[in-house]
């Protein structure tokens, strides 16, 4: 049994990850501003509470929740904010909102959890193909895609800084998945993958990927570039 923290669990990929890990017998702390969808599942080995990772005081809740955990084996930084807005209309406040969720919260939660993680632990951060240098880019995603590029570089830096004592750090740049967030940003677009399918891939990678990779970006997309 692994002790696992997952962010962004009220819907989409995060929600599927919680179900899949719990059904496999792992203990999960599910973090989201809206805890009700996870509570409604009634899973014994899952704990959750309202948690906004853009609010500094909510990190105290996380620290308290894992006080009795001997270790945190896996941290999955899955929560994300997606903004589709032309660059000339994207304000400083828009950029701050996206970066607070997609970059600053990832860094702060990882910093909080690291002392609890063993050498064979695994930090998996969910990025996007839009953040990969040389990939296809789309207008309207200046804040989103640049923030997803930032966590790719963060992952590489963490792997170097902690390469002697662990844990391992990897980042998955995923392509389009049919989530509520995608539908809100791109109404009517039909993605090739469902959240349960991507969740299964991320679950398996989180459990085993640290044996093969550290500081690596893996592109998880059925399209090229």
C-alpha positions as CSV (number, residue, x, y, z in Angstrom):
1,X,0.0,0.0,0.0
2,X,1.3,3.4,-1.0
3,X,0.5,6.8,0.6
4,X,-0.5,9.1,-2.2
5,X,-1.4,12.8,-2.4
6,X,-3.3,14.0,-5.5
7,X,-4.4,17.5,-6.3
8,X,-7.3,18.7,-8.5
9,X,-9.5,15.8,-7.6
10,X,-13.0,17.1,-7.9
11,X,-13.3,16.2,-11.6
12,X,-11.5,14.9,-14.6
13,X,-8.2,13.1,-14.4
14,X,-7.7,13.8,-10.7
15,X,-11.1,12.3,-9.8
16,X,-10.4,9.2,-11.8
17,X,-6.9,8.8,-10.2
18,X,-8.5,8.8,-6.7
19,X,-10.9,6.1,-7.6
20,X,-8.3,3.9,-9.3
21,X,-5.7,4.2,-6.6
22,X,-8.2,3.6,-3.9
23,X,-9.7,0.6,-5.7
24,X,-6.2,-0.9,-5.8
25,X,-5.9,-0.5,-2.0
26,X,-3.7,2.6,-1.7
27,X,-4.3,5.4,0.8
28,X,-5.1,8.7,-0.8
29,X,-5.3,12.3,0.3
30,X,-7.4,14.1,-2.3
31,X,-7.0,17.8,-2.4
32,X,-9.5,20.1,-4.2
33,X,-11.4,23.3,-3.5
34,X,-14.6,21.2,-3.9
35,X,-14.3,18.0,-1.8
36,X,-17.9,16.9,-2.3
37,X,-17.4,14.7,-5.4
38,X,-14.8,12.6,-3.6
39,X,-16.8,12.5,-0.3
40,X,-19.7,11.1,-2.3
41,X,-17.6,8.1,-3.4
42,X,-17.5,6.9,0.2
43,X,-14.1,5.3,-0.1
44,X,-12.7,4.2,3.2
45,X,-9.0,4.7,2.3
46,X,-9.5,8.2,0.9
47,X,-9.5,11.4,3.0
48,X,-10.4,14.9,1.7
49,X,-11.3,18.4,2.8
50,X,-11.8,21.7,1.1
51,X,-8.3,22.9,0.1
52,X,-7.4,25.9,-2.1
53,X,-3.7,25.7,-2.8
54,X,-3.6,29.4,-3.8
55,X,-4.3,30.2,-0.1
56,X,-1.3,29.9,2.2
57,X,-3.3,29.0,5.2
58,X,-4.6,25.9,3.5
59,X,-1.2,24.3,3.5
60,X,-1.5,24.0,7.3
61,X,-4.5,21.7,6.7
62,X,-2.3,19.5,4.4
63,X,0.5,19.4,6.9
64,X,-1.9,18.3,9.7
65,X,-3.5,15.7,7.5
66,X,-0.2,13.9,6.9
67,X,1.2,14.3,10.4
68,X,0.6,10.6,11.2
69,X,1.8,9.3,7.8
70,X,5.2,7.6,8.0
71,X,5.9,8.7,4.5
72,X,4.4,10.2,1.3
73,X,5.3,7.7,-1.4
74,X,3.7,9.6,-4.4
75,X,2.7,13.2,-5.0
76,X,0.8,13.9,-8.1
77,X,0.6,17.6,-8.9
78,X,-2.5,17.4,-11.1
79,X,-4.5,20.6,-10.4
80,X,-4.5,23.1,-13.2
81,X,-6.1,26.3,-14.4
82,X,-6.8,26.8,-18.1
83,X,-7.4,30.2,-19.6
84,X,-8.3,30.7,-23.3
85,X,-7.9,34.4,-24.0
86,X,-6.2,36.5,-26.5
87,X,-2.8,37.8,-25.4
88,X,-3.8,41.5,-25.8
89,X,-6.8,40.9,-23.5
90,X,-4.8,38.8,-20.9
91,X,-4.1,41.0,-17.9
92,X,-1.5,40.7,-15.2
93,X,-4.2,39.4,-12.9
94,X,-5.0,36.7,-15.4
95,X,-1.4,35.6,-15.6
96,X,-1.2,35.7,-11.8
97,X,-4.3,33.5,-11.4
98,X,-3.0,30.9,-13.8
99,X,0.5,30.8,-12.4
100,X,-0.7,30.6,-8.8
101,X,-2.4,27.3,-9.6
102,X,-0.1,25.9,-12.2
103,X,3.3,26.9,-10.9
104,X,3.3,28.4,-7.4
105,X,1.0,25.8,-5.8
106,X,3.0,23.0,-7.4
107,X,6.2,24.4,-5.9
108,X,4.8,25.1,-2.5
109,X,3.1,21.7,-2.1
110,X,6.1,19.9,-3.3
111,X,8.3,21.8,-0.8
112,X,5.9,20.9,2.0
113,X,5.7,17.2,1.2
114,X,9.4,16.5,0.3
115,X,10.6,16.0,3.9
116,X,8.1,13.1,4.2
117,X,9.2,11.4,0.9
118,X,11.6,8.5,0.8
119,X,14.4,8.0,-1.6
120,X,12.2,5.8,-3.8
121,X,9.3,8.3,-3.7
122,X,8.0,9.8,-6.8
123,X,6.8,13.4,-7.6
124,X,4.8,13.4,-10.8
125,X,3.7,16.8,-12.2
126,X,1.1,17.0,-14.9
127,X,2.1,19.5,-17.7
128,X,0.7,19.9,-21.2
129,X,2.0,19.4,-24.7
130,X,1.5,23.1,-25.1
131,X,4.3,23.7,-22.6
132,X,6.8,21.6,-24.6
133,X,9.4,23.5,-26.7
134,X,8.8,22.9,-30.4
135,X,5.3,21.5,-30.0
136,X,2.3,22.9,-31.8
137,X,1.0,26.1,-30.1
138,X,-2.4,27.6,-30.0
139,X,-3.5,31.3,-29.8
140,X,-5.2,32.3,-26.6
141,X,-3.0,30.0,-24.3
142,X,-0.2,32.4,-23.5
143,X,-0.7,32.2,-19.7
144,X,-1.6,28.5,-19.6
145,X,1.1,27.1,-21.9
146,X,3.9,29.2,-20.5
147,X,3.0,28.1,-17.0
148,X,3.1,24.5,-18.1
149,X,6.5,25.1,-19.6
150,X,7.6,26.4,-16.2
151,X,6.9,23.2,-14.3
152,X,8.8,21.2,-16.9
153,X,11.9,23.2,-16.0
154,X,11.1,23.0,-12.3
155,X,11.0,19.3,-12.5
156,X,14.4,19.1,-14.1
157,X,15.9,21.4,-11.5
158,X,14.4,19.4,-8.6
159,X,15.8,16.1,-10.0
160,X,19.2,17.6,-10.1
161,X,19.0,19.1,-6.6
162,X,17.7,16.0,-4.9
163,X,19.5,13.4,-7.1
164,X,21.5,12.0,-4.2
165,X,18.8,11.6,-1.6
166,X,15.7,11.4,-3.7
167,X,12.8,11.3,-4.4
168,X,12.5,11.1,-8.2
169,X,10.8,13.9,-10.2
170,X,9.2,13.5,-13.5
171,X,6.7,15.5,-15.6
172,X,4.1,14.2,-18.0
173,X,3.1,16.5,-20.9
174,X,-0.3,15.3,-21.8
175,X,-2.3,15.9,-25.0
176,X,-6.0,16.6,-25.2
177,X,-8.3,14.7,-22.8
178,X,-12.1,15.0,-22.7
179,X,-12.4,16.7,-19.4
180,X,-14.7,19.4,-18.1
181,X,-11.9,21.9,-18.1
182,X,-11.1,21.3,-21.8
183,X,-14.8,21.7,-22.7
184,X,-15.0,25.0,-20.8
185,X,-11.9,26.3,-22.7
186,X,-12.8,24.8,-26.1
187,X,-16.5,24.2,-26.3
188,X,-17.4,21.4,-28.7
189,X,-13.9,20.0,-29.1
190,X,-13.7,16.2,-29.0
191,X,-10.5,14.8,-27.5
192,X,-9.2,11.4,-28.4
193,X,-8.9,10.2,-24.8
194,X,-11.2,10.0,-21.8
195,X,-10.1,10.9,-18.2
196,X,-10.3,7.3,-17.1
197,X,-7.9,6.2,-19.8
198,X,-5.3,8.9,-19.0
199,X,-5.8,8.3,-15.3
200,X,-4.9,4.7,-15.7
201,X,-1.7,5.6,-17.6
202,X,-0.7,8.2,-14.9
203,X,-1.5,5.8,-12.1
204,X,0.8,3.1,-13.5
205,X,3.5,5.6,-14.3
206,X,3.4,7.1,-10.8
207,X,3.8,3.6,-9.3
208,X,6.7,2.5,-11.5
209,X,8.2,5.4,-13.5
210,X,10.7,6.4,-10.8
211,X,12.5,3.1,-11.5
212,X,13.4,4.2,-15.0
213,X,13.2,8.0,-15.1
214,X,14.3,11.0,-13.1
215,X,14.1,14.6,-14.2
216,X,12.5,13.6,-17.4
217,X,9.7,15.0,-19.6
218,X,7.5,12.4,-21.1
219,X,5.1,13.4,-23.9
220,X,1.8,11.5,-23.5
221,X,0.0,12.4,-26.7
222,X,-1.3,10.4,-29.6
223,X,-0.6,13.3,-32.0
224,X,2.7,14.8,-33.3
225,X,4.1,17.4,-32.8
